[in-house]
Amino acid sequence: MTKSELKRKPMSSLKRIAYYMGLVIPRDFTKEDIFESICERLGSPEENRVGWKLLDQYEWEARR
């Protein structure tokens, strides 16, 4: 998954990803705040290709 694909996800998907990653998301966080928290945890896609690739599993998990 790329950053632009992640950014287009609905708020509920971003919250689910953050939860699976163990991030604590306060209620007043916006969609952009959650997106930035996930990106900060994963680091840059060039340095952490595996982490960004594993985001695709959340896409599959959400379809179940």
Legacy VTK file of the C-alpha trace (Angstrom):
# vtk DataFile Version 3.0
C-alpha trace
ASCII
DATASET POLYDATA
POINTS 64 float
0.000 0.000 0.000
1.195 3.495 -0.715
0.749 6.638 1.363
-1.800 7.999 -1.088
-3.830 4.779 -0.903
-3.710 4.895 2.885
-4.799 8.535 2.894
-7.886 7.687 0.802
-9.069 5.070 3.313
-12.159 5.915 5.356
-11.733 6.982 8.974
-12.979 3.620 10.267
-10.271 1.743 8.350
-7.563 4.080 9.618
-8.778 3.592 13.185
-8.747 -0.186 12.730
-5.197 -0.117 11.340
-4.062 2.123 14.214
-5.663 -0.256 16.715
-3.922 -3.299 15.190
-0.624 -1.395 15.294
-1.096 -0.670 18.988
-1.458 3.076 18.577
-3.514 4.963 21.140
-5.759 7.368 19.272
-7.512 10.080 21.340
-11.130 10.853 20.477
-10.323 14.339 19.223
-7.889 13.104 16.553
-8.883 13.909 12.994
-8.454 11.604 10.013
-5.244 13.464 9.125
-3.886 12.995 12.662
-4.494 9.247 12.515
-2.915 9.040 9.060
0.177 10.890 10.291
0.436 8.638 13.363
0.398 5.521 11.195
2.974 6.989 8.809
5.187 8.026 11.705
5.077 4.517 13.165
5.887 2.864 9.821
8.566 5.321 8.729
9.312 6.026 5.097
8.175 3.514 2.463
11.704 3.419 1.031
13.226 2.342 4.357
10.429 0.052 5.565
9.020 -1.674 2.498
7.868 -4.690 4.487
5.780 -2.615 6.891
4.061 -0.758 4.090
3.523 -3.982 2.163
1.905 -5.552 5.233
-0.723 -2.816 5.228
-2.282 -4.726 2.348
-3.332 -7.391 4.870
-5.684 -4.859 6.484
-7.354 -4.407 3.117
-7.917 -8.150 2.890
-8.999 -8.402 6.536
-11.606 -5.665 6.059
-13.266 -7.621 3.228
-13.974 -10.636 5.421
LINES 1 65
64 0 1 2 3 4 5 6 7 8 9 10 11 12 13 14 15 16 17 18 19 20 21 22 23 24 25 26 27 28 29 30 31 32 33 34 35 36 37 38 39 40 41 42 43 44 45 46 47 48 49 50 51 52 53 54 55 56 57 58 59 60 61 62 63
